[in-house]
């Protein structure tokens, strides 16, 4: 189970846009899909694709509120990934 999580999580962060989203979430605490569009300049379908990969990896939580999707970091999953990387050193 851990190997599958690590594989999905590292795949999710292996993209400059998804890495930017994670860093911005860390800085701001939460973002909406429209915030990500403004941040990255990507189209709505492209933002949806990146958000799906991040949520499927478990690194990001999403909550639908009306028409807006609010994203936050999943700190437990990020800690799990950090622990795995630390084992490699």
N, C-alpha and C positions, 0 to 999 in steps of 0.2 A: 504494500500500500504506500509506504513512504517513497519508494522509488518512483512510482507513478506520479505522485504529487510533485516531487522534485523535477521530474521530466516536464510536466505541464507548466510548472511555475517558471522554470528557466526558459522554456520556450516562449512564455508570455512576456518575459522581460527582455527577450532578445530582439527587440524592435525599438527604434528610437522614439516613435510616437507613444508606445505603451510605457516605455521608461519615463518619458516626459510626464505622462498622465500620473504614474505612480509618484514621481517626485513632487508634482503639484498637489496631489492628494495629501502627501506627507506634510507639505507646507501649509495648506489651507484647511485640511480636515475633511472637506467634502466638496464635490463638484457635481454639476448637472451635465447632461449630454451637450447642451448648448454652450456651457462653459468650455467644454473640451473642443467643440467646433471653433470657438473664438481663439482658444489657446493654440491649436494646431493648424487651423485653416483647412482642415479636412471636411469633406462632404458628410452629410448626416448618415448615409449608408456606411461609409468608411468608419466613422466614429462608432456606429453600432457594432461593426465587425470587431474593432479593437476592444470595445467594452465587453463584448461577449467572450472574447479570449481571456480577458483579465478576470471576469467573474467565473468562467468555467475552470480556470486554474485555481480558484480559491483565494487569490490575492486581494480581490476587491469584492466588497459587498454592494449590492444594489437594492434600492427600495423605490418602488413606484409610488409617487404621490400625485394623484391627478394625472396630468399629461406629462409630468416631469419624472425623470429617473435620477435619483440621488445616489451618488457613489461615495463610498468610504473605504478606507483600507481595512483589510482583515488582519489585524495585528498578530493574532495567534498564528495564522499561516505564515506571515512574514517572519515571525520568530522561529518557526519550524524550519523555514528555508535557511535562515541565518545559522541555526544550529547545525544543519547539514553541511553548509559551507565551512563552518568553523572546524568540523571534524576532518575536513580535507587538509587542514594546515598543520 
